[in-house]
Amino acid sequence: MSREHTVVLFIGPPGAGKGSLSEYCERELGWKQLSTGNLLRKHISEQTELGKQIDLIIKSGKLVSDELINAIVEQWLLASCSHGSTGVILDGYPRTIAQARSLNSLIERALMRSKLNVVRFLVDDQVAIDRISARFICENKDCQAVYSALKHSSMKPKETMACDKCQSPIGKRKDDQESVAKDRLSMYRKHESDLLNFYQELGMPVIECDAGQSVDNLFNEFKTLMNIH
Ligand code: AMP
C-alpha cells in the first residue's frame, strides 16, 4: 500500500460526541468514518446472521466479542485505505486491549505507512448521560444521523421527528435508555485506563480534547490539535 493514511482513533464514552465530530470530519475534510456501533445496528436491522447473534448483546449494553469486531474492522480498514481515503476515523474502536493489540498488528502487517493518532474525548459522566437521554438517531440505518433535544443544542432536527438529511423518522436507540446507558458508561470507564496505558507504553501521544463543548467548537479544537488548516 503506497499512500500514507491518517488513522484516527476516537476514544471516549457514549455521549461524548464522537459520532458528531466524525460527521464534521467527513463533511469538511473528506475523511471516512467507521462507527462499529452503526455497522452493528445495520446488521441487526437487516437481520443478518451476525445481526441475530448480537441483537441481545447490544440491547443490554454489553460488548460484542473482540474476535468478531476485529474481523469487521480489519475488512473495513483494508478496503478504505486501498480506496484512497487520506483520513479514516475509527469511532468506538478499539474498546478493549485485545482490540488495540489486534489493530496494532494489522497496521504493522498491512498498513505500514499509516500514521496512527489517538484522540481521547474528555467529558463528565453526567453530561454524557444528559446527552444520551436527549439523543435521537435517524432510523434509516444507512444514515443514522444524530440529533439532540437538549435546549440549546445546534443538533436539533429542522422538522419534528424527521431526519434533515434523508427525511426518515428519527427515534431513540434501545440502548440509550438511562439504565443501559449507565452500564455502557461504566463499561467504557472500566477499559479506558488500560487502553490509554497501552498507547502510552507504545510511546504514542494521546491527544485530549474537551468534549463538553459544542460540536462546532470541538471541531475547531480538533483541527488545531491535529494541525489541520
Ligand atoms: P456505540 O454506537 O459506539 O455506542 O456502540 C453501540 C454498541 O455496539 C455497544 O454498546 C456494543 O454493544 C457494540 N460495540 C460497538 N463497538 C464495539 C467494540 N469496539 N467492541 C465491542 N462492542 C462494540
Residues whose N, C-alpha, C, O or C-beta is under 5 A from the ligand:
A	BS01	AMP	P14 T36 G37 N38 L40 I57 I58 G61 K62 L63 V64 I69 D91 G92 Y93 P94 R95
